[in-house]
């Protein structure tokens, strides 16, 4: 497999590096990913973003494709980790699918932490099809930033799941899968994005301090 290409934000002398993968439908430079990466770089964390093969092909020819199969996604993550330097200050994660795939290899990869931005606990509209088996035993310190009304795992549902004690949550008020709240909520999308950035920075610095 070809080595992934990266977008880097922040100093290469930063005390911690976070690799982020995109979700199923949007690229590594989507507005969501740009906001998170820029916000974290401003806190002193180096952020590297990369794309899975199907998204990289879309960037070249403009054709929309479904995500690659799991073995390809997993291999791409492993390639990305191998390019990121020492693992004692390396964190991995991503938006939705990107974070889910990272969660499947976090223990094996022996990274310092895992950060999931809108974890897809189940397909939208299918709360019976849980994707949580490996999250019951994961050992890697994990932060999940989740909108309170995420259709792939809202707060009411998720608090009932049996999950590893290694997992902690940052709940974004009235947020959907992209952390966007309704206008009547009294909060804003930008406020939720900033809250997620602050929670991630605190999580990373606590572990690497």
Protein Blocks (a to p, Z undefined) as FASTA:
>chain_A
ZZdddddedjfkbfbdcdddddfkbcfkbfklmmmmmmmmmnopacdddddfklmmmmmn
opacddddfklmmmmmmmmmmmnopfklcccddehjlmmmmmmmmmmnopabdcdehiaf
baehiamlccfklmmmocbdcdddddfklckbpfklmmmpccdfkbccdddehiafkopa
cfklopafklmmmmmmmmmmmmmmmmmZZ
